[in-house]
Amino acid sequence: MACDLWLVPLVDVLCHSPDNPFADELAEYDRALADAGLPPVPVQGYVPGTSGAVAPVAGFDYAALHLLRRAYLLQLSGLPVEPAVELDGDYQQLLEMFEASAQQSHLVWHFDHAGAYVPVDFPHPLVNETLLAGGGPLGSSHGLLRELEVVAPVLGIDPLKPPPPPAPPERPTTLEEPAALPAQAPGPFVRERHVWLGLHAAATRSLAQGSMIVFS
């Protein structure tokens, strides 16, 4: 099943528009951030060349996302990180065994086809009843990037010089259709690396451009 990542520019031409499709979500994110004593979602003023266009940044397989999360949890817990062709139940066991660690992870504790990462730095995902009833825990792009850098060496990736990211989807994909397969490179963790590169591209561009990352 396919999972797409989109970048939403946090610029006033979009965020202050009466037609902003993310108005309700941004208001709820601001409430969650305020409750945690954090600043609101940053909205930038218009500069030439900037628009409110929402654009895809990455796409990958839903199961492959869980494989990457599995690798991160194994490493975080001090267990050997061995490649897995398919999820066979051990990921769910890891979530149960290390639930506290999982709930503090921006990479792991996030809904798969909803929710967002915002360019505000906070240590752990934010959770309240309203968020859980909608898009799920709110993540930090800073926190996601830090965790990707931690797991990168296990996957054979130099976080300071990562390979080029895969091309974003040419069109929106649906949950039911298969995701585009990664290029078959030699070595283990091919699927995990594909997801890592997509998430890393999203996180770095989120911080550089002041954009919100949205799952769909």
Summary of the structure (lengths in Angstrom):
residues: 216
radius of gyration: 16.9
end to end distance: 11.5
largest distance: 51.1
contacts: 683
relative contact order: 0.23
helix: 39%
strand: 13%
